[in-house]
Amino acid sequence: MPNLNFGTLVFSNQKDYYIALGAFCNNKAFSISYEPNKSTGSYADAYRMRKLSTAQNLIKPIEDAIRSGNRINCNSYVVNLIEHHNFVQNGKAICGTLENVLKTVPESYLSDFIEGFTKSADINNNSIIVYEAENIKSTATSLKKTVVPKSRKTVSPIKSTATKGKTKHDYIKEHIRNTDIGERGEKLVFELEKKKLIEAVRAGRISSAENAVEWTSLEDDSAGYDILSCDVDTKQKIYIEVKTTTGNKLTPFYMSEGEIEFSRNNPNQYRLYRIFNFKNITAEYFELQGDISLSTEVQIDAVNYKVTIK
């Protein structure tokens, strides 16, 4: 387990530690330098981390550490980057390439590191293009609802994607690709729900559509659902989880323990929209309602296990 307390920089958990590591690895978010102050007779030698103007979406431990001039003065943390995360000092400049820093990130924290790296600043530049997923040149611009499919064959348990031989580059590509597809699918559902409620207002079925639809996962991806909307018949809030694939209607999908638990705790208001054939101009989706763990329309297989030392 890494040290979490560096004085100026303090992390409450390993998740934040690796999110921050991703941010400091992004050279469009931070620059890190060595200042040989002793040679000028002023202050002691020091490392400086500077937040750049393009930095964004930084987590609280980083924001709390920033001082005047957008600087973070934390020698011990920079030493930690060099000793444990393959950052290299070249003259006065200190940096870590994505490829080399990735080698130091445990598999269980890869997604956190990627989150910190991709969200801390715009990364659409040639230096990281090798890590971007294959481009999906065309994706759906509309949705068509269909019935829940019936599989004609026995469904085998889903195998974990963390298979032998997969490199961390593969995880980067897969994560970015899945995130991209997922967000595009959520956007379509968000627009679909807004249109549905506006039409319901015009038909006199509900009084107002204002603030009735929220894209929750943009602000909080741990809420247990993606879109907050309204059932025009019951007038109740509904919580929509969106799962998107470019595959067909029988393509298996993954749910977190938190998502399953949320459906269990909110069975009357929970909806799961499964979007498929997403490469088509008009994608299709079917809807599952209620507690997913009790659904007779799907088979759930455990692919991860939590192991605790007794």
C-alpha positions in Angstrom: 0.0 0.0 0.0 1.4 3.4 -0.9 2.0 6.2 1.6 -1.1 8.5 1.6 0.3 11.3 3.7 2.9 13.7 2.2 2.2 16.6 4.5 0.9 19.1 1.9 -0.7 16.4 -0.1 -2.9 14.0 1.9 -5.1 11.3 0.4 -7.9 9.6 2.4 -7.7 6.4 0.3 -5.9 4.6 -2.5 -8.5 5.5 -5.0 -7.8 9.3 -4.6 -4.0 8.5 -4.6 -4.2 6.9 -8.1 -6.6 9.5 -9.5 -4.1 12.1 -8.4 -1.2 10.1 -9.9 -3.1 10.2 -13.3 -3.5 13.9 -13.0 0.2 14.6 -12.3 1.1 12.3 -15.2 -0.9 14.5 -17.6 1.5 17.2 -18.8 -1.4 19.4 -19.8 -2.6 19.5 -16.2 0.7 19.9 -14.3 4.4 20.7 -14.8 6.9 19.5 -12.3 10.3 21.1 -11.9 13.4 21.1 -9.8 14.6 24.5 -8.4 18.3 24.5 -7.3 17.8 27.4 -4.9 20.9 26.8 -2.9 23.1 27.8 -5.8 21.6 31.2 -5.8 21.9 31.6 -2.1 18.2 32.0 -1.5 16.1 29.1 -0.3 16.8 25.4 -0.1 16.5 23.2 -3.2 13.0 22.3 -3.9 10.6 20.5 -6.2 7.6 22.5 -7.6 4.4 21.3 -9.1 2.5 23.9 -11.0 -1.1 23.7 -12.0 -1.4 24.7 -15.7 -4.3 26.8 -17.1 -5.6 23.8 -19.0 -6.1 21.8 -15.8 -9.6 20.9 -14.8 -11.7 18.5 -12.7 -9.1 18.1 -10.0 -9.9 16.2 -6.8 -10.1 17.9 -3.5 -6.8 16.7 -2.1 -5.0 18.4 -5.0 -7.1 21.6 -4.8 -6.4 21.8 -1.1 -2.7 21.6 -1.7 -2.5 24.4 -4.3 -1.0 27.6 -3.0 -0.4 31.1 -4.5 0.9 31.0 -8.1 -0.9 27.7 -8.6 2.0 25.9 -7.0 2.1 22.8 -4.9 5.2 22.6 -2.7 5.6 19.0 -1.7 9.2 17.6 -2.0 8.3 14.2 -0.5 5.5 13.6 -3.0 7.8 14.4 -6.0 10.4 12.1 -4.6 7.7 9.4 -4.3 6.9 9.9 -8.0 10.5 9.4 -9.0 11.2 6.5 -6.7 7.9 4.6 -7.1 6.2 5.7 -10.3 9.0 6.0 -12.9 9.0 9.7 -13.2 12.3 10.9 -14.5 14.3 14.1 -13.9 15.9 15.6 -17.0 17.7 18.7 -16.1 15.2 20.8 -14.2 12.2 19.1 -15.7 10.5 16.1 -14.1 7.9 14.1 -15.9 6.5 10.6 -16.3 5.3 9.1 -19.6 2.0 7.4 -19.6 3.6 4.1 -20.7 6.1 4.1 -17.9 3.9 5.3 -15.1 1.3 2.7 -16.0 3.7 0.0 -15.2 3.5 1.0 -11.5 -0.3 1.1 -11.2 -2.0 -2.0 -9.7 -4.6 -3.5 -12.0 -7.4 -2.8 -9.4 -6.6 0.9 -9.6 -6.2 1.3 -13.4 -9.6 2.8 -13.9 -8.9 5.4 -11.2 -5.6 6.3 -12.7 -7.2 6.6 -16.2 -9.9 8.8 -14.7 -7.4 11.2 -13.2 -5.3 11.2 -16.4 -8.2 11.8 -18.8 -10.3 14.2 -16.8 -7.6 16.5 -15.4 -7.0 18.2 -18.8 -7.9 17.8 -22.4 -5.9 14.9 -23.8 -6.8 15.1 -27.5 -3.2 15.5 -28.7 -0.8 13.3 -30.6 1.3 12.4 -27.5 -1.4 10.0 -26.3 -3.1 9.0 -29.5 -1.6 5.5 -29.2 -3.7 4.9 -26.1 -7.0 6.0 -27.7 -9.5 3.4 -28.7 -10.3 2.6 -32.2 -12.4 5.3 -33.6 -16.1 4.6 -34.0 -16.8 6.7 -37.0 -20.5 6.5 -36.8 -22.8 5.8 -33.9 -26.5 6.0 -33.4 -28.3 9.3 -33.6 -31.7 7.9 -32.5 -33.2 5.1 -30.5 -36.0 2.6 -31.2 -37.6 0.6 -28.4 -38.0 -3.1 -28.7 -39.1 -6.1 -26.5 -36.8 -7.9 -24.1 -35.1 -10.6 -26.2 -35.3 -14.3 -25.4 -32.2 -16.3 -25.8 -32.6 -19.6 -27.6 -29.6 -21.2 -26.0 -28.1 -21.6 -22.6 -26.1 -18.6 -21.6 -22.6 -19.4 -20.3 -21.4 -17.5 -17.3 -19.7 -14.2 -18.3 -15.9 -14.5 -18.1 -13.9 -11.7 -16.6 -12.2 -9.5 -19.2 -9.1 -9.5 -17.1 -7.7 -12.4 -19.1 -4.2 -13.7 -19.4 -2.1 -11.9 -21.9 -4.0 -8.6 -21.8 -1.6 -5.7 -21.4 -2.2 -2.4 -19.6 -2.3 -0.7 -23.0 -5.3 -2.9 -23.8 -7.0 -1.9 -20.6 -6.5 1.8 -21.4 -7.9 1.3 -24.9 -10.8 -0.8 -23.6 -11.6 1.7 -20.8 -11.6 4.8 -23.1 -13.6 3.0 -25.8 -16.2 1.7 -23.4 -16.4 5.1 -21.6 -16.9 6.8 -25.0 -19.6 4.4 -26.1 -21.3 4.5 -22.7 -21.4 8.3 -22.6 -22.8 8.5 -26.2 -25.5 6.0 -25.2 -26.4 8.0 -22.0 -26.6 11.2 -24.1 -29.2 9.5 -26.4 -31.3 8.4 -23.5 -31.0 11.8 -21.9 -32.3 13.4 -25.1 -35.0 10.7 -25.5 -36.3 11.3 -21.9 -36.4 15.1 -22.4 -38.3 14.7 -25.7 -40.7 12.2 -24.0 -41.5 14.6 -21.1 -41.9 17.7 -23.4 -44.4 15.7 -25.4 -46.2 14.7 -22.2 -46.5 18.3 -21.2 -48.0 19.2 -24.6 -50.5 16.4 -24.2 -51.4 17.6 -20.7 -50.2 14.4 -19.0 -47.7 16.3 -16.8 -47.6 19.9 -15.8 -43.9 20.7 -16.4 -40.8 19.1 -17.8 -38.4 21.6 -16.2 -35.6 20.0 -14.2 -37.4 16.7 -14.5 -34.5 15.0 -16.4 -30.9 15.0 -15.1 -27.8 13.3 -16.5 -26.6 12.3 -13.0 -23.6 10.2 -14.0 -21.9 13.3 -15.5 -21.5 14.6 -11.9 -21.6 11.4 -9.9 -20.8 8.1 -11.5 -21.2 6.2 -8.2 -24.9 7.1 -7.8 -26.1 3.7 -8.9 -27.9 5.0 -12.0 -27.1 7.3 -14.9 -30.3 9.3 -15.8 -33.0 10.7 -13.4 -36.3 11.1 -15.2 -40.0 10.9 -14.6 -42.7 8.3 -15.3 -45.5 10.2 -17.1 -48.1 7.7 -15.9 -47.3 7.5 -12.2 -45.6 11.0 -12.0 -42.9 9.3 -10.0 -39.1 9.8 -10.4 -37.4 6.9 -12.2 -33.8 6.0 -12.1 -32.3 4.8 -15.4 -29.2 2.8 -15.8 -27.9 2.8 -19.4 -25.8 -0.1 -20.8 -24.7 0.4 -24.4 -23.0 -2.0 -26.9 -22.2 -2.0 -30.6 -23.0 -5.7 -30.4 -26.4 -7.4 -30.8 -29.3 -7.7 -28.4 -27.9 -10.8 -26.7 -24.5 -9.3 -25.9 -23.8 -9.7 -22.1 -23.1 -6.6 -20.1 -21.6 -5.9 -16.7 -23.1 -4.3 -13.6 -21.3 -3.3 -10.5 -22.4 -4.4 -7.0 -23.5 -0.9 -6.3 -25.8 -0.8 -9.4 -27.4 -4.1 -8.5 -27.9 -2.9 -4.9 -29.5 0.3 -6.1 -32.0 -1.6 -8.2 -32.7 -3.8 -5.2 -33.4 -0.8 -3.0 -35.5 1.1 -5.6 -37.4 -1.7 -7.4 -40.5 0.4 -8.3 -38.5 3.2 -9.8 -35.6 1.4 -11.4 -35.2 1.0 -15.1 -32.3 -0.4 -17.1 -32.1 0.6 -20.8 -30.0 -1.9 -22.8 -28.9 -0.2 -26.0 -27.6 -2.5 -28.8 -26.5 -2.2 -32.5 -25.1 1.1 -31.6 -23.1 1.4 -34.8 -26.4 1.7 -36.7 -28.0 5.1 -37.4 -31.0 4.0 -35.3 -29.9 1.8 -32.4 -32.4 -0.3 -30.5 -33.0 -0.7 -26.8 -35.1 -2.8 -24.5 -36.1 -2.0 -20.9 -35.7 -4.0 -17.7 -37.6 -2.9 -14.7 -37.3 -3.5 -11.0 -34.8 -5.4 -8.9 -32.3 -6.8 -11.5 -31.2 -9.5 -9.1 -34.7 -10.9 -9.0 -35.4 -10.6 -12.8 -36.5 -13.7 -14.6 -35.4 -12.2 -17.9 -31.7 -12.2 -17.2 -29.0 -14.5 -15.8 -26.5 -12.9 -13.4 -23.1 -14.5 -12.9 -20.5 -13.4 -10.4 -17.2 -12.6 -12.0 -15.4 -10.9 -9.2 -15.0 -11.9 -5.6 -13.9 -9.8 -2.6 -11.4 -11.6 -0.4 -10.8 -10.5 3.2 -8.1 -11.8 5.5 -9.7 -13.4 8.5 
